[in-house]
Each structure stands twice: as C-alpha cells, then as structure tokens.
Amino acid sequence: MLVSLHVKNLALIDEEEVFFEEGLNILTGETGAGKSIVIGSVNLALGAKADKDLIRSGAEYALVELVFQLNVEQEKRLKEMDLFPEEDGTLIIQRRIMPSRSVCKVCGETLGARQLKEIAEVLINIHGQHEHQALLQKKKHKEILDDYAKGRAGDLKEKIRECYKEFTKLQKELEENAGDETAREKEAALLRFEVKEIEEANLTAGEDEDLEQLYHKMVNSRKIKEALYTAYQMTGYGAGESAGEYIGRALRELKGISSYDTVLADLEAQLQDIDNLLNDFNRAASGYMEELEFDGEDFARTEERLNLVNHLKSKYGKNLEEVLAYKARGEERLNILDNYERYRSEISEHMGKAKEKLLKLCGSLSDVRKKCAKELGKNLKQALLDLNFEEVKFEIQVRPCPEVLAMDGYDEIEFMISTNKGEALKPLDQVASGGELSRIMLAFKTVLADKDDIQTLIFDEIDTGISGKTAWKVSEKLGLLGKNHQVICITHLPQIAAMSDAHFLIEKNAKKDRTVTTIKKIGQEDDLRELARMLGGAEITDAALQNAKEMKELARNTKLY
C-alpha cells in the first residue's frame, strides 16, 4: 500500500506530507484548490513527463517522494527486477525535478522512465478520465479480458508469441528471397566471383596484423639495426668504454673484498645478477640483428601479400574475421540460389507447420477467452446492477479471425451493452455516456481487483456525470473495494466522501503574499463540515450539517454489511 506522499516545491505546494491509511481514502476540496496536483505528483514520481514549469516559482527544484509497504508477491516481483526493498518491505521512490533534468531513485538506485513504468505496474493502479475513454477502444477490451484470464491464458500467450515470431521470421525470409530468376542468376554470379576471390587468397584470421607488423619491421630495418648495434656496443664487453667492461671490473673489485663482510657479499651477488642480465641482453640483441637480414624478394612478397589483404578488407570487412564471415554468408546464400526450388519448398513446409501450430495455439487461447468472457460478463453485469444500471445487459463477444494472425492470438474482442429495457446489445462506444463509462470502469476494477496483487487503487473523476441514487451506488462499491484494497479517491460528491475511512481536505490559501495548496487529514467534526459544504451552498447551515450527519450514519451502516 501507499504509506505516504511527500511533495516539495511543486506547483502551488510549498511542502506537504500525507500519510494514507488502509481502506477508502477520500480527497476533497473546492474547485481549483489543487486536487489534481496530488494525483499528478504520484504520476510524476512514477515516471510521468516532468515540465520545468512545475517547479514552484523561486525554488531550485521540485521533489516528490512515495513510500510503499509491499506485500510478499510485490517484493518477489521487484527482486526479479534486481530491486531490493528494505528488510521490512518498505520501498521508497524519490524524484527530483530540476530545470534541465530530473532524477528518479528507487531503493537508492537511479532508474529510467521505462523501469519506473514496470515498477508502477506492480505497485499501483491509477484511473482517470482518460482511462474511461480507453474503454471505447477494442484493444482495451482484449487487455481487460486477458487480465481476467491471465492465470489460464498466460502460458498460451507466451507460446503464441514465440510461435508467431518463428512464423513471421520464415515469412520474411521467403519474401526476401522471392526475386525473379534473372535477378537470382545475377546475384549468384556476383557471389561466386566474391567467394572465389576470398577463397583464392587463402586467408588466415589475424594474418593482416602479423603482415602489418612484419612490413613495418622491414621498412625500418636499417634504422633498427643501426640503433640496436650502437646499444649492443655500449652495453657489451668488446669495447674498452662499454658498460659490460665497467661492470666486469667492478665485479672483480668486489670479489676481492666480499669475504670480509656479509653485506659486501650481498652487493657482489646483486652486481653478478646485473652482469648476467647484461649478458642475456647482449646475446638477444646479437641474435635479433642476425635475423634482421631481408632480401628484396622477401620484402616484395610481404608488400604484395599485404596489398592483397588490404584490398579484400576494403571490399568485405574492416578485418580478416569479417572478410571470412562475408565469405561464409556468401557461400550460404549461394547454396540457396543454386538450389532455390528445394529451398523454397523447405521454407514453405516449415511455414506451413509453424502456421498450423500457431492456429492450434490461437484456437486454444480463443476457447479460454470464450469461457472467461462468459464468467467476466456475468460478474460485470452483476457489478453494473450494483451500480444502478437497472436494466443492463452486458456481453463480451469473442470473434475468432484466423485470417488475421497476431502476437496475441487471432481473436477480436468487443464489449456489448444495453442499458435500457428492450434495446438490443450494441458496441460500448455507441451506447455509453461519460457518466456510464466511469461506472463501467469502476465495475471492471471491482471485478478484476482480486485477480492481481496490486493493493493500491487511485480513482480520479470516477464520479463524472453521476449524482443522486447512482452516486450512492458508486459510493457503496468504493466502500466494498476498500475492504480488501487501499483506495484513494478524489471526488466532489458528498455521497462518496461520506463513505471514507480517512478524509483529506485540500485547500488553497494566501500565505505571505503567495498562493499555497495544503493537504491535511480531517477529524470527525471537520469531516462533517466538509460534507455539509459539499451538500450546501455558500454557507454551512444547521440543516446541511444535519444532512451530513445522516449521510455519514447511512454510510457507516452500509459498511457494516
């Protein structure tokens, strides 16, 4: 559940911290008080686009922090994302919004928008006016049905995705190789030339690097030999002024006195090591100079070979590994072109088998969807009746379309509804008004709430276009939902506010010549006054207060059942 929301320097909010409770949390306030900022700040913390204009005037940054208490399943899923909450199951999400950028941290780790979205899907469901409108889209119908059926359809959908990928891969391969015979012959002729050119070079991986090194050595052989010979002379033993001669003399001097003291013996040993190293260096230098002799033919062969290798690299790859890989691909492609009919027949056969398997899986998924559609339709009809749709008929149609294969099956899903007695079922987008859509969405959320592990549901504008008896029905449904979930709801209807387990008042006031939005939890007395305000006019009368008391008592009695 969402334990707390901390907001600083965001829009009209100076700094506020709200501690939410279990059950139904209601947020109310005058129009324009800043109720939308609360939901907006939650969305911001969960990765919504951040505008620098949201930063409060005069502040360097805006800050939103959410604290969640996770259940076991949520902890498990977040750990699968390599996120590790506190030992007590606490998860902190913090987003700092600055003029040039924003930074979001979860469990102390900086994350991007995509990861935040994945985390949000585990923690919370936020429902606003835009989602009500999404109900008019058929793709949303499929999502809702599959959410309901995910325990039974999950494995099938995964198998369909894999099979569909394989089928479309074969289809694409066949299309890419479907040129006419003349084009294939031209392509084959070019490939034969290229493969032969590489083959005749008899290349070895890494050969180009060895050739470059040898060529560089040959070109600079005279300079190398002169410098090395000088070093050899200066460190050898043949010349009177060389390092070897001086070290030899020094060694003889030390040998004459090393028996007098162990320290002198150690010094002699060290100098002997130096003398041995110098001897090794001299022998190695001498051997290198002997091997540094190249004749003109050796140089010409090396240069010619290097030119060939570089020519092939310029055509087929930046190194010999890529050149050889190009040759392998060419041979593979040639095999296809030279045996095109057999290749086409084999691919077509594989495609046929893949399609047959895909259709079978799609059929199985369609059967599951049809069964779940009946269950969900029945449950939704009851939920709609509870929400004051007195003569409602509701049906989820699952129409298989085998000719339209997709990654999520071949079904077309559509919600059909009739809200008046005697009227035929029609597509949802042809019937439902704005107020009806909000209730239909609430019905879906009520039915689907027990199908996932998300504890927290936020409703914004769930009361759009409703009043009177219908408002009470929506209030009852939200109260029922709050028994097993944490529900946070922004409303302007007193019937819904009366059902609250915790009531928060959002106000806008002038503070030090600036407008500030504040959020505070209100007790029983202020709760009644806020209900009276929502019920009455400009002034809170005794009659409005009495009405508020009766409404609160009615809500309390309703929640007992």
C-alpha positions as CSV (number, residue, x, y, z in Angstrom):
1,M,0.0,0.0,0.0
2,L,1.0,3.7,-0.4
3,V,2.0,4.8,3.1
4,S,2.9,8.4,2.4
5,L,3.3,11.1,-0.2
6,H,5.8,13.9,0.3
7,V,5.7,16.9,-2.1
8,K,8.0,19.9,-2.0
9,N,8.2,23.0,-4.3
10,L,5.7,21.5,-6.8
11,A,3.2,24.0,-8.5
12,L,1.2,25.5,-5.7
13,I,2.5,23.2,-3.0
14,D,5.3,24.6,-0.7
15,E,5.9,21.4,1.2
16,E,3.3,18.8,2.3
17,E,3.4,15.2,3.6
18,V,0.3,13.0,3.6
19,F,0.1,9.6,5.4
20,F,-2.6,7.5,3.8
21,E,-4.4,4.7,5.5
22,E,-5.9,1.3,4.7
23,G,-9.4,1.3,3.2
24,L,-11.0,4.2,1.4
25,N,-9.1,7.4,1.5
26,I,-11.1,10.4,0.2
27,L,-9.7,13.7,-1.0
28,T,-12.0,16.7,-1.4
29,G,-11.7,20.4,-1.7
30,E,-13.1,23.5,-3.6
31,T,-12.7,23.6,-7.4
32,G,-9.3,24.9,-8.2
33,A,-7.8,24.0,-4.8
34,G,-5.3,21.7,-6.4
35,K,-6.8,18.2,-6.1
36,S,-5.3,17.3,-9.5
37,I,-1.8,18.2,-8.2
38,V,-2.0,15.3,-5.7
39,I,-2.6,12.7,-8.4
40,G,-0.2,14.5,-10.7
41,S,2.6,14.3,-8.1
42,V,2.1,10.5,-7.8
43,N,2.3,10.1,-11.5
44,L,5.4,12.2,-11.6
45,A,7.1,10.0,-9.0
46,L,6.2,7.0,-11.2
47,G,7.8,8.4,-14.4
48,A,5.3,10.8,-16.0
49,K,6.8,13.6,-18.1
50,A,8.1,16.4,-15.9
51,D,7.9,20.0,-17.1
52,K,10.2,22.5,-15.5
53,D,7.3,24.9,-15.2
54,L,6.0,22.6,-12.4
55,I,8.8,23.8,-10.2
56,R,7.5,26.3,-7.7
57,S,8.5,29.9,-8.5
58,G,11.7,30.8,-6.8
59,A,12.7,27.2,-6.0
60,E,15.7,25.4,-7.5
61,Y,14.0,22.0,-7.7
62,A,10.7,20.2,-7.0
63,L,10.7,16.9,-5.0
64,V,8.1,14.1,-4.9
65,E,8.6,11.0,-2.6
66,L,6.4,8.0,-2.3
67,V,6.7,5.4,0.4
68,F,5.2,2.0,-0.2
69,Q,4.7,-1.0,2.1
70,L,5.0,-4.1,-0.1
71,N,3.2,-7.5,0.2
72,V,5.1,-10.7,-0.4
73,E,4.3,-11.0,-4.1
74,Q,5.3,-7.4,-4.8
75,E,8.6,-7.9,-3.1
76,K,9.2,-11.1,-5.1
77,R,8.5,-9.3,-8.4
78,L,10.7,-6.3,-7.6
79,K,13.6,-8.6,-6.6
80,E,13.2,-10.2,-10.1
81,M,13.9,-6.7,-11.4
82,D,17.1,-6.5,-9.3
83,L,15.5,-4.1,-6.8
84,F,15.8,-4.8,-3.2
85,P,13.4,-3.0,-0.7
86,E,14.2,-2.6,3.0
87,E,14.0,-5.7,5.2
88,D,10.6,-4.6,6.5
89,G,9.2,-4.4,2.9
90,T,9.4,-0.6,2.7
91,L,10.1,0.8,-0.8
92,I,10.9,4.5,-1.3
93,I,10.6,6.2,-4.7
94,Q,12.0,9.7,-5.0
95,R,12.0,12.0,-7.9
96,R,13.8,15.4,-8.0
97,I,12.8,17.7,-10.9
98,M,15.3,20.4,-11.9
99,P,15.1,23.0,-14.7
100,S,17.4,21.0,-17.0
101,R,16.7,17.4,-16.0
102,S,15.1,15.1,-13.4
103,V,16.5,12.3,-11.4
104,C,14.5,9.3,-10.0
105,K,15.8,6.9,-7.4
106,V,14.3,3.7,-6.2
107,C,16.0,1.9,-3.3
108,G,18.8,4.4,-3.7
109,E,19.4,3.4,-7.4
110,T,18.9,5.9,-10.2
111,L,16.4,4.5,-12.8
112,G,14.9,5.5,-16.1
113,A,11.3,6.1,-17.2
114,R,10.9,2.5,-18.7
115,Q,12.0,0.9,-15.4
116,L,9.7,3.2,-13.4
117,K,6.8,2.2,-15.5
118,E,7.5,-1.5,-14.9
119,I,7.7,-0.8,-11.1
120,A,4.5,1.2,-11.2
121,E,2.6,-1.7,-12.7
122,V,3.5,-3.8,-9.7
123,L,2.6,-1.2,-7.1
124,I,-0.4,0.9,-8.1
125,N,-3.3,1.4,-10.5
126,I,-4.3,5.0,-11.3
127,H,-7.6,5.5,-13.0
128,G,-8.7,8.8,-14.5
129,Q,-10.9,10.3,-17.2
130,H,-8.5,9.2,-20.0
131,E,-8.8,5.6,-19.0
132,H,-12.6,5.7,-19.0
133,Q,-12.3,6.9,-22.7
134,A,-9.9,4.0,-23.3
135,L,-12.8,1.6,-22.7
136,L,-14.2,2.7,-26.1
137,Q,-11.2,1.1,-27.8
138,K,-11.4,-2.6,-28.8
139,K,-7.7,-3.2,-28.0
140,K,-8.6,-2.2,-24.4
141,H,-11.3,-4.8,-24.4
142,K,-8.8,-7.5,-25.2
143,E,-6.4,-6.3,-22.5
144,I,-9.2,-6.4,-19.8
145,L,-10.3,-9.9,-20.8
146,D,-6.8,-11.2,-20.9
147,D,-6.1,-9.6,-17.5
148,Y,-9.0,-11.6,-16.1
149,A,-7.9,-14.8,-17.9
150,K,-4.2,-14.4,-17.3
151,G,-4.0,-17.4,-14.9
152,R,-5.4,-19.6,-17.6
153,A,-4.1,-17.8,-20.7
154,G,-0.6,-16.7,-19.7
155,D,1.3,-19.8,-20.8
156,L,-0.7,-20.0,-24.1
157,K,0.0,-16.3,-24.9
158,E,3.7,-16.8,-24.3
159,K,3.8,-19.9,-26.6
160,I,1.8,-17.9,-29.2
161,R,4.3,-15.1,-29.1
162,E,7.2,-17.4,-29.7
163,C,5.4,-19.3,-32.5
164,Y,4.3,-16.1,-34.1
165,K,7.9,-14.8,-34.1
166,E,9.1,-18.0,-35.8
167,F,6.3,-17.9,-38.4
168,T,6.9,-14.3,-39.3
169,K,10.6,-14.9,-39.5
170,L,10.1,-17.7,-42.0
171,Q,7.6,-15.5,-43.9
172,K,10.0,-12.6,-44.1
173,E,12.9,-14.9,-45.2
174,L,10.7,-16.3,-48.0
175,E,9.7,-12.8,-49.1
176,E,13.3,-11.6,-49.1
177,N,14.3,-14.5,-51.4
178,A,11.4,-14.2,-53.8
179,G,13.2,-12.3,-56.7
180,D,12.8,-13.4,-60.3
181,E,15.1,-16.0,-61.9
182,T,17.2,-13.4,-63.8
183,A,17.8,-11.4,-60.6
184,R,18.8,-14.6,-58.8
185,E,21.3,-15.5,-61.6
186,K,22.9,-12.1,-61.5
187,E,23.2,-12.2,-57.7
188,A,24.7,-15.8,-57.9
189,A,27.3,-14.7,-60.4
190,L,28.5,-11.8,-58.3
191,L,28.6,-14.0,-55.2
192,R,30.6,-16.7,-57.0
193,F,33.2,-14.1,-58.0
194,E,33.4,-12.7,-54.5
195,V,33.6,-16.1,-52.8
196,K,36.3,-17.2,-55.3
197,E,38.3,-14.0,-54.8
198,I,38.4,-14.5,-51.0
199,E,39.0,-18.3,-51.3
200,E,42.0,-17.9,-53.6
201,A,43.6,-15.6,-51.1
202,N,43.8,-18.5,-48.6
203,L,43.4,-16.1,-45.7
204,T,44.2,-16.8,-42.0
205,A,42.5,-15.0,-39.2
206,G,44.9,-12.4,-37.7
207,E,47.2,-12.6,-40.7
208,D,46.7,-8.9,-41.5
209,E,48.1,-7.8,-38.1
210,D,51.1,-10.1,-38.5
211,L,51.8,-8.7,-42.0
212,E,51.5,-5.1,-40.9
213,Q,54.0,-5.7,-38.1
214,L,56.4,-7.5,-40.4
215,Y,56.1,-4.9,-43.1
216,H,56.8,-2.1,-40.6
217,K,59.8,-4.0,-39.4
218,M,61.2,-4.5,-42.9
219,V,60.7,-0.8,-43.9
220,N,62.6,0.3,-40.8
221,S,65.2,-2.5,-40.7
222,R,68.2,-0.2,-41.4
223,K,67.2,2.2,-38.6
224,I,66.6,-0.6,-36.2
225,K,69.9,-2.3,-37.0
226,E,71.9,0.9,-36.6
227,A,70.3,1.8,-33.2
228,L,70.5,-1.7,-31.9
229,Y,74.1,-2.2,-32.9
230,T,75.0,1.0,-31.1
231,A,73.2,-0.2,-28.0
232,Y,74.9,-3.6,-28.3
233,Q,78.3,-1.9,-28.4
234,M,77.6,0.4,-25.5
235,T,76.5,-2.5,-23.3
236,G,78.8,-5.2,-24.5
237,Y,82.3,-6.4,-23.5
238,G,84.3,-5.8,-26.6
239,A,85.0,-2.1,-26.3
240,G,87.0,-0.6,-23.5
241,E,84.4,2.1,-22.7
242,S,81.4,-0.2,-22.7
243,A,79.0,-0.9,-19.8
244,G,80.0,-4.6,-19.8
245,E,83.7,-3.8,-19.3
246,Y,83.0,-1.4,-16.4
247,I,80.7,-3.9,-14.7
248,G,83.2,-6.7,-15.1
249,R,85.9,-4.6,-13.5
250,A,83.6,-3.6,-10.6
251,L,82.7,-7.2,-10.1
252,R,86.4,-8.2,-9.9
253,E,87.0,-5.5,-7.3
254,L,84.1,-6.7,-5.1
255,K,85.2,-10.3,-5.3
256,G,88.5,-9.3,-3.7
257,I,86.7,-7.9,-0.6
258,S,83.4,-9.8,-0.3
259,S,84.8,-12.3,2.2
260,Y,85.3,-9.6,4.8
261,D,81.6,-8.8,5.3
262,T,78.3,-10.4,4.5
263,V,77.0,-7.0,3.3
264,L,79.8,-6.9,0.7
265,A,78.9,-10.5,-0.3
266,D,75.3,-9.3,-0.9
267,L,76.5,-6.4,-3.0
268,E,78.6,-8.8,-5.1
269,A,75.6,-11.0,-5.7
270,Q,73.5,-8.1,-6.8
271,L,76.2,-6.9,-9.3
272,Q,76.6,-10.5,-10.5
273,D,72.9,-10.5,-11.3
274,I,73.3,-7.3,-13.3
275,D,76.2,-8.7,-15.2
276,N,74.1,-11.8,-16.0
277,L,71.2,-9.7,-17.2
278,L,73.5,-7.6,-19.4
279,N,75.0,-10.8,-20.9
280,D,71.4,-12.0,-21.7
281,F,70.6,-8.7,-23.3
282,N,73.7,-8.8,-25.5
283,R,73.0,-12.3,-26.7
284,A,69.4,-11.4,-27.5
285,A,70.4,-8.2,-29.3
286,S,73.0,-10.1,-31.3
287,G,70.5,-12.8,-32.3
288,Y,67.9,-10.2,-33.4
289,M,70.5,-8.4,-35.6
290,E,71.4,-11.7,-37.3
291,E,67.7,-12.3,-38.1
292,L,67.2,-8.7,-39.4
293,E,68.5,-9.5,-42.9
294,F,65.9,-9.4,-45.6
295,D,66.4,-9.7,-49.3
296,G,64.5,-7.8,-52.0
297,E,62.3,-10.8,-52.8
298,D,61.1,-11.3,-49.2
299,F,60.2,-7.6,-49.0
300,A,58.3,-7.7,-52.3
301,R,56.4,-10.8,-51.3
302,T,55.4,-9.3,-48.0
303,E,54.3,-6.0,-49.6
304,E,52.3,-7.8,-52.3
305,R,50.6,-10.0,-49.7
306,L,49.7,-7.0,-47.5
307,N,48.3,-5.1,-50.5
308,L,46.1,-8.1,-51.3
309,V,44.8,-8.4,-47.8
310,N,44.1,-4.7,-47.5
311,H,42.3,-4.8,-50.9
312,L,40.0,-7.6,-49.6
313,K,39.4,-5.7,-46.3
314,S,38.4,-2.6,-48.2
315,K,35.7,-4.6,-50.1
316,Y,34.5,-7.1,-47.5
317,G,35.2,-6.0,-43.9
318,K,37.4,-4.0,-41.6
319,N,39.4,-7.1,-40.5
320,L,40.0,-10.6,-41.8
321,E,37.5,-12.1,-39.4
322,E,34.8,-10.0,-41.1
323,V,36.1,-10.9,-44.6
324,L,35.9,-14.6,-43.8
325,A,32.5,-14.2,-42.3
326,Y,31.4,-12.4,-45.5
327,K,32.7,-15.4,-47.5
328,A,30.7,-17.8,-45.2
329,R,27.5,-15.8,-45.7
330,G,28.1,-15.7,-49.5
331,E,28.5,-19.5,-49.6
332,E,25.3,-19.9,-47.6
333,R,23.4,-17.6,-49.9
334,L,24.9,-19.3,-53.0
335,N,23.6,-22.6,-51.7
336,I,20.1,-21.1,-51.5
337,L,20.3,-19.6,-55.0
338,D,21.7,-22.7,-56.6
339,N,19.0,-24.9,-55.0
340,Y,16.2,-22.3,-54.9
341,E,13.3,-24.6,-55.6
342,R,14.3,-27.0,-52.9
343,Y,15.0,-24.1,-50.5
344,R,11.6,-22.6,-51.3
345,S,9.8,-25.9,-50.8
346,E,11.6,-26.5,-47.4
347,I,10.8,-23.0,-46.1
348,S,7.2,-23.3,-47.3
349,E,6.9,-26.6,-45.5
350,H,8.3,-25.1,-42.3
351,M,6.0,-22.1,-42.6
352,G,3.0,-24.4,-43.1
353,K,3.9,-26.4,-39.9
354,A,4.5,-23.2,-37.9
355,K,1.2,-21.7,-39.1
356,E,-0.6,-25.0,-38.2
357,K,0.9,-24.9,-34.7
358,L,0.1,-21.2,-34.4
359,L,-3.5,-21.7,-35.4
360,K,-3.9,-24.5,-32.9
361,L,-2.5,-22.4,-30.1
362,C,-4.7,-19.5,-31.1
363,G,-7.7,-21.8,-31.1
364,S,-6.9,-23.0,-27.6
365,L,-6.5,-19.4,-26.4
366,S,-9.8,-18.5,-28.1
367,D,-11.5,-21.3,-26.2
368,V,-10.1,-20.0,-22.9
369,R,-11.2,-16.4,-23.8
370,K,-14.7,-17.5,-24.6
371,K,-15.1,-19.3,-21.3
372,C,-13.6,-16.4,-19.4
373,A,-15.7,-13.9,-21.3
374,K,-18.9,-15.7,-20.1
375,E,-17.6,-15.6,-16.5
376,L,-16.4,-12.0,-16.7
377,G,-19.6,-10.9,-18.5
378,K,-21.8,-12.4,-15.8
379,N,-19.7,-10.8,-13.0
380,L,-19.7,-7.5,-14.7
381,K,-23.4,-7.5,-15.3
382,Q,-23.9,-8.0,-11.5
383,A,-21.4,-5.3,-10.7
384,L,-23.3,-2.9,-13.1
385,L,-26.6,-3.8,-11.5
386,D,-25.0,-2.8,-8.2
387,L,-24.0,0.5,-9.7
388,N,-27.6,1.4,-10.6
389,F,-27.7,0.0,-14.2
390,E,-31.2,-1.3,-13.5
391,E,-32.0,-2.9,-16.9
392,V,-28.5,-3.6,-18.1
393,K,-27.4,-6.4,-20.4
394,F,-23.7,-7.0,-20.9
395,E,-21.9,-9.4,-23.1
396,I,-18.2,-9.9,-24.2
397,Q,-18.0,-11.2,-27.7
398,V,-15.0,-13.2,-28.8
399,R,-14.8,-13.4,-32.5
400,P,-12.1,-15.7,-34.0
401,C,-10.4,-14.3,-37.1
402,P,-7.9,-17.0,-38.3
403,E,-7.0,-14.9,-41.3
404,V,-5.7,-12.1,-39.0
405,L,-2.9,-13.8,-37.0
406,A,-1.2,-11.6,-34.4
407,M,1.2,-12.0,-31.5
408,D,-1.7,-12.1,-29.0
409,G,-3.9,-14.6,-31.0
410,Y,-6.5,-14.1,-33.7
411,D,-9.5,-13.0,-31.6
412,E,-11.4,-9.8,-32.0
413,I,-12.8,-8.8,-28.6
414,E,-15.7,-6.4,-28.2
415,F,-17.8,-5.3,-25.2
416,M,-21.5,-5.2,-26.0
417,I,-24.0,-3.4,-23.7
418,S,-27.7,-2.4,-23.5
419,T,-28.6,0.0,-20.7
420,N,-32.3,0.2,-21.4
421,K,-35.0,-2.4,-21.4
422,G,-36.0,-3.7,-24.8
423,E,-32.9,-2.4,-26.5
424,A,-30.5,-4.7,-28.4
425,L,-26.9,-5.2,-27.4
426,K,-24.7,-2.6,-29.1
427,P,-20.9,-1.9,-29.0
428,L,-19.9,0.0,-25.9
429,D,-18.8,3.1,-27.9
430,Q,-22.2,3.5,-29.4
431,V,-24.1,3.5,-26.1
432,A,-22.2,4.6,-23.0
433,S,-22.2,8.3,-21.9
434,G,-19.4,9.8,-19.8
435,G,-21.1,9.0,-16.5
436,E,-21.9,5.5,-17.6
437,L,-18.3,4.9,-18.7
438,S,-16.9,5.9,-15.3
439,R,-19.3,3.4,-13.6
440,I,-18.5,0.7,-16.1
441,M,-14.8,1.2,-15.4
442,L,-15.4,1.0,-11.7
443,A,-17.3,-2.2,-12.3
444,F,-14.3,-3.6,-14.1
445,K,-11.9,-2.6,-11.4
446,T,-14.1,-4.1,-8.7
447,V,-14.3,-7.5,-10.6
448,L,-10.7,-7.5,-11.5
449,A,-9.3,-6.3,-8.2
450,D,-8.9,-9.7,-6.8
451,K,-7.1,-11.0,-9.9
452,D,-3.8,-9.2,-9.1
453,D,-1.6,-8.4,-6.2
454,I,-1.8,-4.6,-6.5
455,Q,-3.0,-3.2,-3.2
456,T,-3.4,0.5,-4.1
457,L,-6.1,1.9,-6.5
458,I,-6.4,5.6,-7.2
459,F,-9.5,7.0,-8.7
460,D,-9.7,10.5,-10.2
461,E,-13.0,11.7,-11.7
462,I,-14.7,8.3,-11.0
463,D,-17.8,10.3,-10.2
464,T,-18.0,12.1,-13.6
465,G,-21.6,12.7,-14.7
466,I,-23.3,10.9,-11.8
467,S,-25.5,12.1,-8.9
468,G,-28.3,11.1,-6.5
469,K,-29.0,7.4,-6.1
470,T,-26.3,6.4,-8.6
471,A,-23.8,8.3,-6.6
472,W,-24.7,6.2,-3.5
473,K,-24.3,3.1,-5.5
474,V,-20.8,4.1,-6.6
475,S,-20.1,5.1,-3.0
476,E,-21.1,1.6,-1.8
477,K,-19.0,-0.1,-4.5
478,L,-15.9,2.0,-3.5
479,G,-16.5,1.1,0.2
480,L,-16.7,-2.6,-0.7
481,L,-13.5,-2.3,-2.8
482,G,-11.8,-0.6,0.2
483,K,-12.4,-3.6,2.4
484,N,-9.6,-5.6,0.6
485,H,-7.6,-2.8,-1.0
486,Q,-6.3,0.6,-0.3
487,V,-8.4,3.1,-2.4
488,I,-7.5,6.7,-2.8
489,C,-10.3,8.7,-4.5
490,I,-10.7,12.4,-5.4
491,T,-14.3,13.3,-5.5
492,H,-16.7,16.3,-5.5
493,L,-19.7,14.2,-4.4
494,P,-20.8,14.1,-0.7
495,Q,-22.3,10.6,-1.1
496,I,-18.8,9.2,-2.0
497,A,-17.0,11.4,0.6
498,A,-19.3,10.1,3.3
499,M,-18.0,6.5,2.8
500,S,-14.4,7.5,3.7
501,D,-12.3,5.6,6.2
502,A,-9.9,8.6,6.1
503,H,-10.8,12.0,4.8
504,F,-8.2,14.5,3.5
505,L,-9.0,18.2,2.8
506,I,-7.2,20.1,0.0
507,E,-7.3,23.9,0.4
508,K,-5.8,26.8,-1.4
509,N,-4.9,29.9,0.7
510,A,-2.7,33.0,0.6
511,K,0.5,32.7,2.7
512,K,3.0,35.6,2.8
513,D,1.6,37.1,-0.4
514,R,1.8,33.7,-2.2
515,T,-0.9,31.1,-3.0
516,V,-0.3,27.8,-1.3
517,T,-2.1,24.5,-1.6
518,T,-2.3,22.4,1.6
519,I,-3.4,18.8,2.3
520,K,-4.5,17.7,5.8
521,K,-6.3,14.8,7.3
522,I,-9.5,16.0,9.0
523,G,-11.3,14.6,12.0
524,Q,-14.9,13.8,12.6
525,E,-16.1,17.4,13.2
526,D,-14.3,18.8,10.2
527,D,-15.4,15.8,8.1
528,L,-19.0,16.7,8.8
529,R,-18.4,20.4,7.9
530,E,-16.7,19.4,4.6
531,L,-19.7,17.1,3.8
532,A,-22.0,20.0,4.7
533,R,-20.1,22.3,2.4
534,M,-20.4,19.8,-0.5
535,L,-24.1,19.4,0.2
536,G,-25.0,23.1,0.7
537,G,-24.4,26.5,-0.8
538,A,-22.2,29.4,0.1
539,E,-22.8,29.0,3.9
540,I,-22.8,25.9,6.1
541,T,-26.2,25.8,7.7
542,D,-27.6,23.6,10.5
543,A,-29.7,21.8,8.0
544,A,-26.7,21.0,5.9
545,L,-24.8,19.7,9.0
546,Q,-27.7,17.6,10.0
547,N,-27.9,16.2,6.4
548,A,-24.2,15.5,6.6
549,K,-24.6,13.6,9.9
550,E,-27.4,11.5,8.4
551,M,-25.3,10.8,5.3
552,K,-22.3,9.7,7.4
553,E,-24.5,7.5,9.5
554,L,-26.0,5.9,6.4
555,A,-22.5,5.2,5.0
556,R,-21.4,3.7,8.4
557,N,-24.3,1.3,8.4
558,T,-23.8,0.4,4.8
559,K,-20.2,-0.6,5.5
560,L,-21.3,-3.0,8.3
561,Y,-22.9,-5.3,5.7
